[in-house]
Amino acid sequence: MAMQRIVTRIEQLALSIDRMKAANAIIRRMEKDLSSEEDMIAAVVAIPAFPLTPQPEASS
């Protein structure tokens, strides 16, 4: 049970890191295009918060 919680937390952290990497890539690309700060914020906010593929639910 504790091991499953650890695995779940690691997966959540990995997703968070992936979101940060995606945001960084978006910001860098938009800076090169001289996009406005508002457009950059909107693009970063539009990054999906959750994986697009269904994940198996952990049993309690």
C-alpha distance matrix in Angstrom:
0.0 3.8 5.4 5.2 6.6 8.9 10.0 10.7 12.6 14.5 15.5 16.8 18.7 20.2 21.4 22.9 24.7 26.0 27.4 29.1 30.6 31.8 33.3 35.0 36.5 37.8 39.3 41.0 42.4 43.7 45.2 47.2 48.4 49.3 47.3 47.2 44.4 43.8 43.4 40.9 38.8 39.0 37.9 34.9 33.8 34.1 31.4 28.6 25.6 23.2 23.2 25.9 23.9 21.4 17.7 15.3 13.4 9.6 8.9 7.8
3.8 0.0 3.8 5.4 5.1 6.3 8.7 9.9 10.7 12.5 14.3 15.4 16.6 18.5 20.1 21.1 22.7 24.5 25.9 27.2 28.8 30.4 31.7 33.1 34.9 36.3 37.6 39.2 40.9 42.1 43.4 45.5 46.8 47.7 45.7 45.6 42.7 42.3 42.1 39.4 37.3 37.8 36.8 33.6 32.7 33.3 30.5 28.1 25.0 22.9 23.2 26.2 24.7 22.5 18.8 17.0 15.2 11.6 11.7 10.5
5.4 3.8 0.0 3.8 5.4 5.1 6.2 8.6 9.9 10.6 12.4 14.2 15.4 16.5 18.5 20.0 21.1 22.6 24.5 25.8 27.0 28.7 30.3 31.6 33.1 34.8 36.2 37.5 39.1 40.7 42.0 43.8 45.3 46.3 44.6 44.7 42.0 41.8 41.3 38.5 36.7 37.2 35.8 32.6 32.1 32.5 29.4 27.0 24.2 22.0 21.7 24.6 22.8 21.0 17.2 15.7 14.7 11.4 12.2 12.2
5.2 5.4 3.8 0.0 3.8 5.4 5.0 6.0 8.5 9.8 10.5 12.2 14.2 15.2 16.5 18.3 19.9 21.0 22.6 24.4 25.7 26.9 28.6 30.3 31.6 33.0 34.7 36.2 37.5 38.9 40.5 42.4 43.5 44.7 42.7 42.9 40.2 39.8 39.1 36.5 34.7 34.9 33.5 30.5 29.8 29.9 26.9 24.2 21.5 19.0 18.7 21.5 19.6 17.5 13.7 12.0 10.9 7.6 9.0 9.6
6.6 5.1 5.4 3.8 0.0 3.8 5.4 5.0 6.1 8.6 9.8 10.5 12.3 14.2 15.3 16.4 18.3 19.9 21.1 22.6 24.4 25.7 26.9 28.6 30.3 31.5 32.9 34.7 36.2 37.4 38.8 40.9 42.1 43.0 40.9 40.8 37.9 37.5 37.1 34.5 32.4 32.8 31.7 28.6 27.7 28.2 25.4 22.9 19.8 17.8 18.2 21.3 20.1 18.1 14.5 13.4 11.7 8.6 10.2 9.7
8.9 6.3 5.1 5.4 3.8 0.0 3.8 5.4 5.1 6.2 8.6 9.8 10.6 12.3 14.3 15.3 16.5 18.4 20.0 21.1 22.6 24.4 25.7 27.0 28.7 30.3 31.6 33.0 34.7 36.1 37.3 39.3 40.8 41.7 39.9 40.0 37.1 37.0 36.6 33.8 31.9 32.6 31.3 28.0 27.6 28.3 25.2 23.1 20.2 18.4 18.5 21.9 20.8 19.4 15.8 15.3 14.3 11.5 13.6 13.4
10.0 8.7 6.2 5.0 5.4 3.8 0.0 3.8 5.5 5.1 6.2 8.7 9.9 10.5 12.5 14.3 15.3 16.5 18.5 20.1 21.1 22.6 24.4 25.8 27.0 28.7 30.3 31.7 33.1 34.7 36.1 37.9 39.2 40.4 38.7 39.0 36.4 36.3 35.5 32.7 31.1 31.6 29.9 26.9 26.6 26.8 23.6 21.3 18.7 16.5 16.0 19.1 17.7 16.5 12.9 12.5 12.3 10.2 12.8 13.8
10.7 9.9 8.6 6.0 5.0 5.4 3.8 0.0 3.8 5.5 5.1 6.2 8.7 9.9 10.7 12.4 14.3 15.3 16.7 18.6 20.1 21.1 22.7 24.5 25.9 27.1 28.7 30.4 31.7 33.0 34.6 36.6 37.7 38.7 36.7 36.8 34.2 33.8 33.1 30.5 28.7 28.9 27.5 24.5 23.8 24.0 21.0 18.5 15.7 13.5 13.4 16.7 15.6 14.1 10.6 10.6 9.9 8.2 11.3 12.2
12.6 10.7 9.9 8.5 6.1 5.1 5.5 3.8 0.0 3.8 5.4 5.0 6.2 8.6 9.9 10.5 12.3 14.2 15.3 16.6 18.4 19.9 21.0 22.6 24.4 25.7 26.9 28.7 30.4 31.5 32.8 34.9 36.2 37.0 35.1 35.0 32.2 32.0 31.6 28.8 26.9 27.5 26.3 23.0 22.5 23.3 20.3 18.3 15.2 13.8 14.5 18.0 17.6 16.6 13.5 14.1 13.1 11.5 14.4 14.6
14.5 12.5 10.6 9.8 8.6 6.2 5.1 5.5 3.8 0.0 3.8 5.4 5.1 6.2 8.7 9.8 10.5 12.3 14.3 15.3 16.5 18.3 19.9 21.0 22.6 24.4 25.7 27.0 28.7 30.2 31.4 33.3 34.8 35.8 34.2 34.5 31.8 32.0 31.3 28.3 26.8 27.6 26.0 22.7 22.8 23.4 20.0 18.4 15.8 14.4 14.2 17.8 17.3 17.0 13.9 14.9 14.9 13.6 16.7 17.4
15.5 14.3 12.4 10.5 9.8 8.6 6.2 5.1 5.4 3.8 0.0 3.8 5.4 5.0 6.3 8.7 9.9 10.5 12.4 14.4 15.3 16.5 18.4 20.0 21.1 22.6 24.4 25.8 27.1 28.6 30.2 31.9 33.1 34.4 32.6 33.0 30.6 30.5 29.5 26.7 25.3 25.7 23.8 20.8 20.8 20.9 17.5 15.5 13.2 11.2 10.6 14.1 13.5 13.3 10.4 12.0 12.5 12.1 15.7 17.0
16.8 15.4 14.2 12.2 10.5 9.8 8.7 6.2 5.0 5.4 3.8 0.0 3.8 5.4 5.1 6.2 8.7 9.8 10.6 12.5 14.3 15.3 16.6 18.5 20.1 21.1 22.6 24.5 25.9 26.9 28.5 30.6 31.7 32.6 30.5 30.6 28.0 27.7 27.0 24.3 22.6 23.0 21.6 18.4 18.0 18.5 15.4 13.5 10.6 9.3 10.0 13.7 14.0 13.8 11.4 13.3 13.1 12.9 16.3 17.2
18.7 16.6 15.4 14.2 12.3 10.6 9.9 8.7 6.2 5.1 5.4 3.8 0.0 3.8 5.4 4.9 6.2 8.6 9.8 10.6 12.3 14.2 15.2 16.5 18.4 19.9 21.0 22.6 24.4 25.6 26.8 28.9 30.3 31.1 29.4 29.6 26.8 27.0 26.5 23.4 21.9 22.9 21.3 17.9 18.1 19.1 15.8 14.8 12.1 11.7 12.4 16.1 16.7 17.0 14.8 16.7 16.7 16.2 19.6 20.2
20.2 18.5 16.5 15.2 14.2 12.3 10.5 9.9 8.6 6.2 5.0 5.4 3.8 0.0 3.8 5.4 5.1 6.2 8.7 9.9 10.5 12.3 14.2 15.3 16.5 18.4 20.0 21.1 22.6 24.3 25.7 27.3 28.8 30.0 28.5 29.1 26.7 27.0 26.0 22.9 21.9 22.7 20.6 17.5 18.2 18.6 15.0 14.0 12.2 11.4 10.9 14.4 14.8 15.7 13.8 16.2 17.0 17.0 20.6 21.8
21.4 20.1 18.5 16.5 15.3 14.3 12.5 10.7 9.9 8.7 6.3 5.1 5.4 3.8 0.0 3.8 5.4 5.0 6.2 8.7 9.8 10.4 12.3 14.2 15.3 16.4 18.3 20.0 21.1 22.4 24.2 26.0 27.0 28.2 26.3 26.8 24.5 24.4 23.3 20.5 19.3 19.7 17.6 14.7 15.0 15.1 11.5 10.3 8.4 7.7 7.6 11.2 12.2 13.4 12.1 15.0 15.9 16.6 20.3 21.7
22.9 21.1 20.0 18.3 16.4 15.3 14.3 12.4 10.5 9.8 8.7 6.2 4.9 5.4 3.8 0.0 3.8 5.4 5.1 6.3 8.7 9.9 10.6 12.4 14.3 15.3 16.5 18.4 20.1 21.0 22.4 24.6 25.8 26.5 24.6 24.8 22.1 22.2 21.6 18.5 17.1 18.0 16.4 13.0 13.3 14.4 11.1 10.7 8.4 9.2 10.3 13.8 15.5 16.5 15.3 18.1 18.4 18.8 22.3 23.2
24.7 22.7 21.1 19.9 18.3 16.5 15.3 14.3 12.3 10.5 9.9 8.7 6.2 5.1 5.4 3.8 0.0 3.8 5.4 5.1 6.2 8.6 9.8 10.5 12.4 14.2 15.3 16.5 18.4 19.9 20.9 22.8 24.5 25.4 24.0 24.5 22.1 22.7 21.9 18.5 17.7 19.0 17.0 13.6 15.0 15.9 12.5 12.8 11.4 12.1 12.4 15.6 17.1 18.7 17.5 20.3 21.0 21.3 24.9 25.9
26.0 24.5 22.6 21.0 19.9 18.4 16.5 15.3 14.2 12.3 10.5 9.8 8.6 6.2 5.0 5.4 3.8 0.0 3.8 5.5 5.1 6.2 8.6 9.9 10.6 12.3 14.2 15.4 16.6 18.3 19.9 21.4 22.7 24.2 22.6 23.6 21.6 22.0 20.6 17.4 17.1 17.8 15.2 12.4 13.9 14.0 10.3 10.6 10.2 10.6 10.1 12.8 14.4 16.6 16.0 19.3 20.5 21.4 25.1 26.6
27.4 25.9 24.5 22.6 21.1 20.0 18.5 16.7 15.3 14.3 12.4 10.6 9.8 8.7 6.2 5.1 5.4 3.8 0.0 3.8 5.4 5.0 6.1 8.5 9.9 10.5 12.2 14.2 15.3 16.3 18.1 20.1 21.0 22.1 20.1 20.7 18.5 18.6 17.4 14.4 13.6 14.2 12.0 8.9 10.2 10.6 7.1 8.0 7.6 9.2 9.9 12.5 14.9 17.0 16.8 20.2 21.0 22.2 25.9 27.1
29.1 27.2 25.8 24.4 22.6 21.1 20.1 18.6 16.6 15.3 14.4 12.5 10.6 9.9 8.7 6.3 5.1 5.5 3.8 0.0 3.8 5.4 5.0 6.1 8.6 9.8 10.5 12.2 14.2 15.2 16.2 18.4 19.9 20.6 19.1 19.5 17.0 17.8 17.0 13.5 12.9 14.5 12.5 9.1 11.1 12.5 9.6 11.4 10.7 12.8 13.7 16.2 18.6 20.6 20.2 23.5 24.1 24.9 28.5 29.5
30.6 28.8 27.0 25.7 24.4 22.6 21.1 20.1 18.4 16.5 15.3 14.3 12.3 10.5 9.8 8.7 6.2 5.1 5.4 3.8 0.0 3.8 5.4 5.1 6.2 8.6 9.9 10.6 12.3 14.2 15.3 16.8 18.5 19.8 18.8 19.9 18.0 19.1 17.7 14.2 14.6 16.0 13.3 10.6 13.3 13.9 10.8 12.7 12.9 14.4 14.3 16.5 18.7 21.2 20.9 24.3 25.5 26.4 30.1 31.4
31.8 30.4 28.7 26.9 25.7 24.4 22.6 21.1 19.9 18.3 16.5 15.3 14.2 12.3 10.4 9.9 8.6 6.2 5.0 5.4 3.8 0.0 3.8 5.4 5.1 6.2 8.6 10.0 10.6 12.2 14.2 15.6 16.7 18.2 16.7 18.0 16.5 17.1 15.2 12.1 12.6 13.3 10.2 8.1 10.9 10.8 7.7 10.1 11.3 13.0 12.8 14.3 17.0 19.8 20.2 23.8 25.1 26.5 30.3 31.8
33.3 31.7 30.3 28.6 26.9 25.7 24.4 22.7 21.0 19.9 18.4 16.6 15.2 14.2 12.3 10.6 9.8 8.6 6.1 5.0 5.4 3.8 0.0 3.8 5.4 5.1 6.1 8.6 9.9 10.5 12.0 14.3 15.3 16.1 14.3 15.0 13.0 13.8 12.4 9.0 9.2 10.6 8.1 5.3 8.6 9.6 7.5 10.6 11.5 14.1 14.9 16.5 19.5 22.0 22.4 26.0 26.8 28.2 31.8 33.0
35.0 33.1 31.6 30.3 28.6 27.0 25.8 24.5 22.6 21.0 20.0 18.5 16.5 15.3 14.2 12.4 10.5 9.9 8.5 6.1 5.1 5.4 3.8 0.0 3.8 5.4 5.1 6.1 8.6 9.9 10.4 12.4 14.3 15.0 14.2 15.2 13.4 15.1 13.9 10.2 11.2 13.3 10.8 8.6 12.0 13.2 11.2 14.3 15.0 17.4 17.8 19.6 22.3 24.9 25.1 28.6 29.6 30.6 34.3 35.4
36.5 34.9 33.1 31.6 30.3 28.7 27.0 25.9 24.4 22.6 21.1 20.1 18.4 16.5 15.3 14.3 12.4 10.6 9.9 8.6 6.2 5.1 5.4 3.8 0.0 3.8 5.5 5.2 6.1 8.5 9.9 10.9 12.5 14.2 13.6 15.5 14.5 16.1 14.0 10.8 12.7 14.0 10.8 9.6 13.3 13.5 11.4 14.5 16.0 18.0 17.8 18.9 21.6 24.6 25.2 28.8 30.2 31.6 35.3 36.8
37.8 36.3 34.8 33.0 31.5 30.3 28.7 27.1 25.7 24.4 22.6 21.1 19.9 18.4 16.4 15.3 14.2 12.3 10.5 9.8 8.6 6.2 5.1 5.4 3.8 0.0 3.8 5.5 5.2 6.1 8.5 10.0 10.6 12.1 10.6 12.5 11.7 12.8 10.4 7.4 9.7 10.5 7.3 7.0 10.7 10.7 9.6 13.2 15.1 17.5 17.8 18.5 21.6 24.5 25.5 29.3 30.5 32.2 35.9 37.3
39.3 37.6 36.2 34.7 32.9 31.6 30.3 28.7 26.9 25.7 24.4 22.6 21.0 20.0 18.3 16.5 15.3 14.2 12.2 10.5 9.9 8.6 6.1 5.1 5.5 3.8 0.0 3.8 5.5 5.1 6.0 8.6 9.7 10.1 9.0 10.3 9.1 11.1 9.5 6.0 8.4 10.5 8.3 7.7 11.4 12.5 11.9 15.6 17.0 19.8 20.5 21.6 24.7 27.5 28.3 31.9 32.8 34.3 37.9 39.1
41.0 39.2 37.5 36.2 34.7 33.0 31.7 30.4 28.7 27.0 25.8 24.5 22.6 21.1 20.0 18.4 16.5 15.4 14.2 12.2 10.6 10.0 8.6 6.1 5.2 5.5 3.8 0.0 3.8 5.5 5.1 6.4 8.8 9.8 10.1 12.2 11.6 14.2 12.5 9.4 12.2 14.1 11.7 11.3 15.1 15.8 14.9 18.4 19.9 22.4 22.6 23.6 26.5 29.5 30.1 33.8 35.0 36.3 40.0 41.3
42.4 40.9 39.1 37.5 36.2 34.7 33.1 31.7 30.4 28.7 27.1 25.9 24.4 22.6 21.1 20.1 18.4 16.6 15.3 14.2 12.3 10.6 9.9 8.6 6.1 5.2 5.5 3.8 0.0 3.8 5.5 5.3 6.5 8.8 8.9 11.9 12.3 14.3 11.8 9.5 12.8 13.8 11.0 11.7 15.4 15.3 14.6 18.2 20.3 22.6 22.5 22.9 25.9 29.1 30.2 33.9 35.4 37.1 40.8 42.3
43.7 42.1 40.7 38.9 37.4 36.1 34.7 33.0 31.5 30.2 28.6 26.9 25.6 24.3 22.4 21.0 19.9 18.3 16.3 15.2 14.2 12.2 10.5 9.9 8.5 6.1 5.1 5.5 3.8 0.0 3.8 5.3 4.9 6.1 5.3 8.1 9.0 10.9 8.4 6.6 10.3 11.3 9.2 10.6 13.9 14.1 14.4 18.2 20.3 23.0 23.4 23.8 27.0 30.0 31.3 35.1 36.3 38.0 41.7 43.0
45.2 43.4 42.0 40.5 38.8 37.3 36.1 34.6 32.8 31.4 30.2 28.5 26.8 25.7 24.2 22.4 20.9 19.9 18.1 16.2 15.3 14.2 12.0 10.4 9.9 8.5 6.0 5.1 5.5 3.8 0.0 3.8 5.3 4.9 5.9 8.2 8.7 11.7 10.3 8.3 11.7 13.6 12.1 12.8 16.2 17.1 17.2 21.0 22.7 25.5 26.1 26.8 30.0 33.0 33.9 37.6 38.7 40.2 43.8 45.0
47.2 45.5 43.8 42.4 40.9 39.3 37.9 36.6 34.9 33.3 31.9 30.6 28.9 27.3 26.0 24.6 22.8 21.4 20.1 18.4 16.8 15.6 14.3 12.4 10.9 10.0 8.6 6.4 5.3 5.3 3.8 0.0 3.8 5.4 7.7 10.9 12.2 14.9 13.0 11.4 15.0 16.5 14.5 15.6 19.0 19.4 19.3 23.0 25.0 27.5 27.7 28.1 31.1 34.3 35.4 39.1 40.5 42.1 45.8 47.2
48.4 46.8 45.3 43.5 42.1 40.8 39.2 37.7 36.2 34.8 33.1 31.7 30.3 28.8 27.0 25.8 24.5 22.7 21.0 19.9 18.5 16.7 15.3 14.3 12.5 10.6 9.7 8.8 6.5 4.9 5.3 3.8 0.0 3.8 5.5 9.1 11.5 13.5 11.1 10.6 14.4 15.1 13.4 15.3 18.4 18.3 18.9 22.6 25.0 27.5 27.7 27.7 30.9 34.1 35.6 39.4 40.7 42.6 46.3 47.8
49.3 47.7 46.3 44.7 43.0 41.7 40.4 38.7 37.0 35.8 34.4 32.6 31.1 30.0 28.2 26.5 25.4 24.2 22.1 20.6 19.8 18.2 16.1 15.0 14.2 12.1 10.1 9.8 8.8 6.1 4.9 5.4 3.8 0.0 3.8 6.5 9.1 11.6 10.1 9.9 13.4 14.7 13.8 15.5 18.4 19.0 20.0 23.7 25.8 28.7 29.4 29.6 33.0 35.9 37.3 41.0 42.1 43.9 47.4 48.7
47.3 45.7 44.6 42.7 40.9 39.9 38.7 36.7 35.1 34.2 32.6 30.5 29.4 28.5 26.3 24.6 24.0 22.6 20.1 19.1 18.8 16.7 14.3 14.2 13.6 10.6 9.0 10.1 8.9 5.3 5.9 7.7 5.5 3.8 0.0 3.8 6.6 8.2 6.4 6.8 10.3 11.1 10.6 12.7 15.2 15.7 17.1 20.9 23.0 26.0 26.9 27.1 30.6 33.4 34.9 38.6 39.5 41.4 44.9 46.1
47.2 45.6 44.7 42.9 40.8 40.0 39.0 36.8 35.0 34.5 33.0 30.6 29.6 29.1 26.8 24.8 24.5 23.6 20.7 19.5 19.9 18.0 15.0 15.2 15.5 12.5 10.3 12.2 11.9 8.1 8.2 10.9 9.1 6.5 3.8 0.0 3.8 5.3 5.2 6.4 8.8 10.0 10.8 12.6 14.4 15.6 17.5 21.1 22.8 26.2 27.6 27.9 31.6 34.1 35.5 39.1 39.7 41.5 44.8 45.8
44.4 42.7 42.0 40.2 37.9 37.1 36.4 34.2 32.2 31.8 30.6 28.0 26.8 26.7 24.5 22.1 22.1 21.6 18.5 17.0 18.0 16.5 13.0 13.4 14.5 11.7 9.1 11.6 12.3 9.0 8.7 12.2 11.5 9.1 6.6 3.8 0.0 3.8 5.4 5.0 6.2 8.6 9.9 10.6 12.3 14.3 15.9 19.5 20.7 24.2 25.9 26.7 30.3 32.6 33.7 37.2 37.5 39.1 42.4 43.1
43.8 42.3 41.8 39.8 37.5 37.0 36.3 33.8 32.0 32.0 30.5 27.7 27.0 27.0 24.4 22.2 22.7 22.0 18.6 17.8 19.1 17.1 13.8 15.1 16.1 12.8 11.1 14.2 14.3 10.9 11.7 14.9 13.5 11.6 8.2 5.3 3.8 0.0 3.8 5.4 5.2 6.2 8.6 10.0 10.6 12.3 14.8 18.1 19.4 22.9 24.9 25.4 29.1 31.2 32.5 36.0 36.2 37.9 41.2 41.9
43.4 42.1 41.3 39.1 37.1 36.6 35.5 33.1 31.6 31.3 29.5 27.0 26.5 26.0 23.3 21.6 21.9 20.6 17.4 17.0 17.7 15.2 12.4 13.9 14.0 10.4 9.5 12.5 11.8 8.4 10.3 13.0 11.1 10.1 6.4 5.2 5.4 3.8 0.0 3.8 5.5 5.1 6.2 8.7 9.9 10.6 13.0 16.4 18.3 21.6 23.1 23.3 27.0 29.4 30.9 34.6 35.1 37.1 40.4 41.5
40.9 39.4 38.5 36.5 34.5 33.8 32.7 30.5 28.8 28.3 26.7 24.3 23.4 22.9 20.5 18.5 18.5 17.4 14.4 13.5 14.2 12.1 9.0 10.2 10.8 7.4 6.0 9.4 9.5 6.6 8.3 11.4 10.6 9.9 6.8 6.4 5.0 5.4 3.8 0.0 3.8 5.4 5.1 6.2 8.6 9.9 11.3 15.0 16.6 19.9 21.3 21.9 25.5 27.9 29.1 32.8 33.3 35.1 38.5 39.5
38.8 37.3 36.7 34.7 32.4 31.9 31.1 28.7 26.9 26.8 25.3 22.6 21.9 21.9 19.3 17.1 17.7 17.1 13.6 12.9 14.6 12.6 9.2 11.2 12.7 9.7 8.4 12.2 12.8 10.3 11.7 15.0 14.4 13.4 10.3 8.8 6.2 5.2 5.5 3.8 0.0 3.8 5.4 5.2 6.1 8.6 10.3 13.6 14.6 18.2 20.2 21.1 24.7 26.7 27.8 31.2 31.4 33.1 36.4 37.1
39.0 37.8 37.2 34.9 32.8 32.6 31.6 28.9 27.5 27.6 25.7 23.0 22.9 22.7 19.7 18.0 19.0 17.8 14.2 14.5 16.0 13.3 10.6 13.3 14.0 10.5 10.5 14.1 13.8 11.3 13.6 16.5 15.1 14.7 11.1 10.0 8.6 6.2 5.1 5.4 3.8 0.0 3.8 5.5 5.2 6.2 9.1 12.1 13.7 17.1 19.1 19.4 23.1 25.1 26.6 30.1 30.4 32.5 35.7 36.6
37.9 36.8 35.8 33.5 31.7 31.3 29.9 27.5 26.3 26.0 23.8 21.6 21.3 20.6 17.6 16.4 17.0 15.2 12.0 12.5 13.3 10.2 8.1 10.8 10.8 7.3 8.3 11.7 11.0 9.2 12.1 14.5 13.4 13.8 10.6 10.8 9.9 8.6 6.2 5.1 5.4 3.8 0.0 3.8 5.5 5.2 6.9 10.5 12.7 15.7 17.0 17.2 20.9 23.3 24.8 28.5 29.2 31.3 34.7 36.0
34.9 33.6 32.6 30.5 28.6 28.0 26.9 24.5 23.0 22.7 20.8 18.4 17.9 17.5 14.7 13.0 13.6 12.4 8.9 9.1 10.6 8.1 5.3 8.6 9.6 7.0 7.7 11.3 11.7 10.6 12.8 15.6 15.3 15.5 12.7 12.6 10.6 10.0 8.7 6.2 5.2 5.5 3.8 0.0 3.8 5.3 5.5 9.1 10.4 13.7 15.3 16.3 19.9 22.1 23.1 26.6 27.1 28.9 32.3 33.4
33.8 32.7 32.1 29.8 27.7 27.6 26.6 23.8 22.5 22.8 20.8 18.0 18.1 18.2 15.0 13.3 15.0 13.9 10.2 11.1 13.3 10.9 8.6 12.0 13.3 10.7 11.4 15.1 15.4 13.9 16.2 19.0 18.4 18.4 15.2 14.4 12.3 10.6 9.9 8.6 6.1 5.2 5.5 3.8 0.0 3.8 5.5 8.0 8.8 12.4 14.8 15.7 19.3 21.0 22.1 25.5 25.6 27.5 30.7 31.6
34.1 33.3 32.5 29.9 28.2 28.3 26.8 24.0 23.3 23.4 20.9 18.5 19.1 18.6 15.1 14.4 15.9 14.0 10.6 12.5 13.9 10.8 9.6 13.2 13.5 10.7 12.5 15.8 15.3 14.1 17.1 19.4 18.3 19.0 15.7 15.6 14.3 12.3 10.6 9.9 8.6 6.2 5.2 5.3 3.8 0.0 3.8 6.1 8.5 11.4 13.1 13.2 17.0 19.0 20.6 24.2 24.7 27.0 30.3 31.6
31.4 30.5 29.4 26.9 25.4 25.2 23.6 21.0 20.3 20.0 17.5 15.4 15.8 15.0 11.5 11.1 12.5 10.3 7.1 9.6 10.8 7.7 7.5 11.2 11.4 9.6 11.9 14.9 14.6 14.4 17.2 19.3 18.9 20.0 17.1 17.5 15.9 14.8 13.0 11.3 10.3 9.1 6.9 5.5 5.5 3.8 0.0 3.8 6.3 8.9 10.2 10.9 14.5 16.7 18.0 21.6 22.4 24.5 28.0 29.4
28.6 28.1 27.0 24.2 22.9 23.1 21.3 18.5 18.3 18.4 15.5 13.5 14.8 14.0 10.3 10.7 12.8 10.6 8.0 11.4 12.7 10.1 10.6 14.3 14.5 13.2 15.6 18.4 18.2 18.2 21.0 23.0 22.6 23.7 20.9 21.1 19.5 18.1 16.4 15.0 13.6 12.1 10.5 9.1 8.0 6.1 3.8 0.0 3.8 5.5 7.0 7.7 11.3 13.1 14.5 18.1 18.9 21.2 24.6 26.2
25.6 25.0 24.2 21.5 19.8 20.2 18.7 15.7 15.2 15.8 13.2 10.6 12.1 12.2 8.4 8.4 11.4 10.2 7.6 10.7 12.9 11.3 11.5 15.0 16.0 15.1 17.0 19.9 20.3 20.3 22.7 25.0 25.0 25.8 23.0 22.8 20.7 19.4 18.3 16.6 14.6 13.7 12.7 10.4 8.8 8.5 6.3 3.8 0.0 3.8 6.9 9.0 12.0 12.9 13.5 16.8 16.9 18.8 22.1 23.3
23.2 22.9 22.0 19.0 17.8 18.4 16.5 13.5 13.8 14.4 11.2 9.3 11.7 11.4 7.7 9.2 12.1 10.6 9.2 12.8 14.4 13.0 14.1 17.4 18.0 17.5 19.8 22.4 22.6 23.0 25.5 27.5 27.5 28.7 26.0 26.2 24.2 22.9 21.6 19.9 18.2 17.1 15.7 13.7 12.4 11.4 8.9 5.5 3.8 0.0 3.8 6.3 8.6 9.2 9.7 13.1 13.5 15.7 19.1 20.8
23.2 23.2 21.7 18.7 18.2 18.5 16.0 13.4 14.5 14.2 10.6 10.0 12.4 10.9 7.6 10.3 12.4 10.1 9.9 13.7 14.3 12.8 14.9 17.8 17.8 17.8 20.5 22.6 22.5 23.4 26.1 27.7 27.7 29.4 26.9 27.6 25.9 24.9 23.1 21.3 20.2 19.1 17.0 15.3 14.8 13.1 10.2 7.0 6.9 3.8 0.0 3.8 5.4 7.1 7.9 11.7 13.2 15.5 19.1 21.3
25.9 26.2 24.6 21.5 21.3 21.9 19.1 16.7 18.0 17.8 14.1 13.7 16.1 14.4 11.2 13.8 15.6 12.8 12.5 16.2 16.5 14.3 16.5 19.6 18.9 18.5 21.6 23.6 22.9 23.8 26.8 28.1 27.7 29.6 27.1 27.9 26.7 25.4 23.3 21.9 21.1 19.4 17.2 16.3 15.7 13.2 10.9 7.7 9.0 6.3 3.8 0.0 3.8 6.5 8.9 12.6 14.5 17.5 20.8 23.3
23.9 24.7 22.8 19.6 20.1 20.8 17.7 15.6 17.6 17.3 13.5 14.0 16.7 14.8 12.2 15.5 17.1 14.4 14.9 18.6 18.7 17.0 19.5 22.3 21.6 21.6 24.7 26.5 25.9 27.0 30.0 31.1 30.9 33.0 30.6 31.6 30.3 29.1 27.0 25.5 24.7 23.1 20.9 19.9 19.3 17.0 14.5 11.3 12.0 8.6 5.4 3.8 0.0 3.8 6.4 9.8 12.4 15.4 18.7 21.6
21.4 22.5 21.0 17.5 18.1 19.4 16.5 14.1 16.6 17.0 13.3 13.8 17.0 15.7 13.4 16.5 18.7 16.6 17.0 20.6 21.2 19.8 22.0 24.9 24.6 24.5 27.5 29.5 29.1 30.0 33.0 34.3 34.1 35.9 33.4 34.1 32.6 31.2 29.4 27.9 26.7 25.1 23.3 22.1 21.0 19.0 16.7 13.1 12.9 9.2 7.1 6.5 3.8 0.0 3.8 6.7 9.0 12.3 15.3 18.3
17.7 18.8 17.2 13.7 14.5 15.8 12.9 10.6 13.5 13.9 10.4 11.4 14.8 13.8 12.1 15.3 17.5 16.0 16.8 20.2 20.9 20.2 22.4 25.1 25.2 25.5 28.3 30.1 30.2 31.3 33.9 35.4 35.6 37.3 34.9 35.5 33.7 32.5 30.9 29.1 27.8 26.6 24.8 23.1 22.1 20.6 18.0 14.5 13.5 9.7 7.9 8.9 6.4 3.8 0.0 3.8 6.3 9.1 12.4 15.3
15.3 17.0 15.7 12.0 13.4 15.3 12.5 10.6 14.1 14.9 12.0 13.3 16.7 16.2 15.0 18.1 20.3 19.3 20.2 23.5 24.3 23.8 26.0 28.6 28.8 29.3 31.9 33.8 33.9 35.1 37.6 39.1 39.4 41.0 38.6 39.1 37.2 36.0 34.6 32.8 31.2 30.1 28.5 26.6 25.5 24.2 21.6 18.1 16.8 13.1 11.7 12.6 9.8 6.7 3.8 0.0 3.8 6.5 9.2 12.6
13.4 15.2 14.7 10.9 11.7 14.3 12.3 9.9 13.1 14.9 12.5 13.1 16.7 17.0 15.9 18.4 21.0 20.5 21.0 24.1 25.5 25.1 26.8 29.6 30.2 30.5 32.8 35.0 35.4 36.3 38.7 40.5 40.7 42.1 39.5 39.7 37.5 36.2 35.1 33.3 31.4 30.4 29.2 27.1 25.6 24.7 22.4 18.9 16.9 13.5 13.2 14.5 12.4 9.0 6.3 3.8 0.0 3.8 6.4 9.3
9.6 11.6 11.4 7.6 8.6 11.5 10.2 8.2 11.5 13.6 12.1 12.9 16.2 17.0 16.6 18.8 21.3 21.4 22.2 24.9 26.4 26.5 28.2 30.6 31.6 32.2 34.3 36.3 37.1 38.0 40.2 42.1 42.6 43.9 41.4 41.5 39.1 37.9 37.1 35.1 33.1 32.5 31.3 28.9 27.5 27.0 24.5 21.2 18.8 15.7 15.5 17.5 15.4 12.3 9.1 6.5 3.8 0.0 3.8 6.4
8.9 11.7 12.2 9.0 10.2 13.6 12.8 11.3 14.4 16.7 15.7 16.3 19.6 20.6 20.3 22.3 24.9 25.1 25.9 28.5 30.1 30.3 31.8 34.3 35.3 35.9 37.9 40.0 40.8 41.7 43.8 45.8 46.3 47.4 44.9 44.8 42.4 41.2 40.4 38.5 36.4 35.7 34.7 32.3 30.7 30.3 28.0 24.6 22.1 19.1 19.1 20.8 18.7 15.3 12.4 9.2 6.4 3.8 0.0 3.8
7.8 10.5 12.2 9.6 9.7 13.4 13.8 12.2 14.6 17.4 17.0 17.2 20.2 21.8 21.7 23.2 25.9 26.6 27.1 29.5 31.4 31.8 33.0 35.4 36.8 37.3 39.1 41.3 42.3 43.0 45.0 47.2 47.8 48.7 46.1 45.8 43.1 41.9 41.5 39.5 37.1 36.6 36.0 33.4 31.6 31.6 29.4 26.2 23.3 20.8 21.3 23.3 21.6 18.3 15.3 12.6 9.3 6.4 3.8 0.0
